[in-house]
């Protein structure tokens, strides 16, 4: 993983997700992505899986009408293909 992003989930250890992957998914360079994260111009939603999805997390990153969504394991490794959706839908 090149540039990990820390995600902190209540009562769970932090998860690191590859920042390069997320930046590309949002159509941003890595430096610009990190800058926008630092000034909170990128929103993040992280959901914990239950039932058959226990142990998995869905992380969604939103910026200017774009969404990058990843499903990752507890180590931050993607378990399926990322999806990007114009308009944040």
C-alpha positions in Angstrom: 0.0 0.0 0.0 1.5 3.3 -1.1 -0.2 6.1 0.8 -2.5 4.8 3.5 -5.4 6.8 4.9 -6.4 6.1 8.5 -10.0 5.5 9.2 -11.1 5.4 12.8 -14.2 3.4 13.7 -15.8 3.5 17.1 -14.7 0.6 19.3 -12.6 -0.8 16.4 -8.9 -0.5 15.5 -8.1 2.0 12.8 -8.2 0.8 9.2 -5.7 2.0 6.6 -6.9 2.3 3.0 -4.6 3.0 0.0 -4.8 6.8 -0.6 -3.5 6.4 -4.1 -6.4 4.2 -5.0 -9.0 6.6 -3.5 -7.4 9.6 -5.1 -7.5 8.0 -8.6 -11.1 7.0 -8.0 -12.0 10.6 -7.3 -10.0 11.9 -10.3 -7.4 13.6 -8.1 -3.7 13.6 -7.8 -2.5 12.1 -4.5 -1.1 15.4 -3.1 -4.4 17.3 -3.9 -6.4 14.4 -2.4 -4.4 14.6 0.8 -4.7 18.4 0.9 -8.5 18.2 0.5 -8.7 15.5 3.2 -6.7 17.7 5.6 -9.1 20.6 5.1 -12.1 18.4 5.3 -13.3 19.0 1.7 -13.6 15.2 1.2 -16.4 13.5 3.2 -15.9 10.0 4.4 -18.5 7.4 5.5 -17.3 4.0 6.8 -19.8 1.3 7.5 -19.1 -2.0 9.3 -20.5 -5.2 7.8 -22.8 -7.5 9.7 -24.0 -11.1 9.2 -22.3 -12.6 6.3 -20.4 -9.4 5.7 -18.9 -9.3 9.3 -15.3 -8.4 9.2 -15.7 -6.2 6.1 -16.0 -2.4 5.9 -17.5 -0.2 3.2 -15.7 3.1 2.9 -17.2 5.9 0.8 -15.4 9.1 -0.1 -17.3 12.1 -1.5 -16.0 15.2 -3.3 -17.7 17.6 -5.6 -20.4 15.3 -6.7 -18.1 12.2 -7.1 -18.1 9.1 -5.0 -15.4 6.5 -4.5 -16.5 3.4 -2.7 -14.4 0.5 -1.5 -15.2 -2.7 0.4 -12.2 -3.7 2.5 -11.2 -6.2 5.1 -9.9 -5.3 8.5 -6.4 -4.8 7.1 -7.7 -2.2 4.6 -7.3 -4.5 1.6 -10.0 -4.2 -1.1 -12.2 -7.3 -1.4 -14.0 -6.2 -4.6 -13.6 -3.6 -7.3 -14.0 0.0 -6.4 -16.9 1.9 -7.7 -17.2 5.6 -8.6 -20.5 7.2 -9.2 -21.0 10.7 -10.6 -23.5 12.7 -8.6 -22.8 10.8 -5.4 -25.7 8.4 -5.9 
